[in-house]
Amino acid sequence: MDTPGLADDVTKHNAAAAITAALKRGGFYRVVFVVRELNGRCLPSDKTTMQLIMEAAPTITDFGIIVNQVNPDWLDFMTRNPENRHEWIKALMMGLPLVTPSIHFIPRVEALVNKENAKHQAPQEVIDFILRCPGMVILPEDVKLVQVNQFAAMQEQLEHRTMILQSNKSQMEQEIQRLGILMNAAEERGNRARADADPAHSDACTQAGQGAEAEQALRRANQGRVPVAIMTLGISELLRWW
């Protein structure tokens, strides 16, 4: 499934419906948001899309981010200066309800610039990154319609929040502390999911019963599934795992 992003005024309603429908299929998901950098900055529209999808599916607890079509010179600068990379990631995460340590940068491929319907084999490192991203079970009843009509207001709110943080040292320190706590928790969940994937699946297969216990067993068991489909949803790519 391939739909445009939520920032497109012409197609945003169709995009929101397609994203909602994909999430409502239910199952185990690995969610990867594909964002862009422009002149070394993260785009507010990308952050807004991420937050709208998170709010529509509040059981999204973990996700990955691919920064696509990155300027090679900028990427080289970021690679040689880890502190700058850290600051850029901090700016990307600032104000979002969730954060992730799973971030991968893909340099711009000049041979694909201004090309239509060009074929390109994803590098193995990109595939490996996606396979390492943590995931979670999303149940259909947990998903609401993506509220694309709130896009402009939410983007303005995120930009205003960023301006306040940049001008208020105390609030910025609190936000950095919040991001640190969330980042540590996300890293722990990812490590635990990878370590427990196989035994959790085996244990769940032996469990009987209905209701909350069975649902929790399903959530734990699905931590190590293999992919059967990739759904590209605007700037977001969702891998559904069975």
C-alpha positions, 0 to 999 in steps of 0.5 A: 500500500502506497499513499501520500503524506498527511501534509499534502492538502489535496490527498491528506484525507485519503492518506489518513483513511489509508493509514487508519485502515492499515493499522486497523488490520491488527497484528504485530507491527514494526513501525518505521517513520521515514522523515527528511532533513532539509538544510540540516533541519528536521521538518515540522510536517514530519514531526506532526505526521508522527504525532498524529499517527501516535495519537491515532494508535496509542498502543504504538509504544516503539518505532524506528526512524529512517532519515531519507535522502540525506545530503552526503556532505551533511551526513559525513559531517554528522558522522564525524561529529557525534555531538552534532548528530545527538543534537539533531536527534534531540531536536527531532524528538523534542515535543513528541510523546514518544522517542526512539533510539532506532534511527538510520540515515540514508544518503541521497542517491544522485542517480535517482534524483528527478527520476520517476518509477526508478528501481533501486535495491535497498541496501542490506544495512537498511533492511537489517535496521528495519529487522532490528526495530522493536515492535508491538501488537496493535489491535483493531479496536485500539486504533482511531481515525487519524485526525488529519484536520488537526494537522495545521493546528498541531504543527503550529503547536509543535513549532510554538512549543519548540520556540518556548523551549529554545527561549526558556533554559529551565523548560529546556532542561526539563524537556532534555531530562524527559527525553533522556528518561524516555530514551533509556526506557525505549532502549531497555524495551528494545533490548528485552524484546530482542532477548526474549523473542524466541522463548516468549513465542514458545511459551505463548504457544502453550498457553490456553485461555481467553481475555486479558491473559491471552492478549498479553501472551499474544503481545509477548509472543509476537516480539520476534515474528518475520515480515510478510508485507511492507506498507508504505503510508505517506512518509511512514512505512509500517511492516506488518508481522504475523 
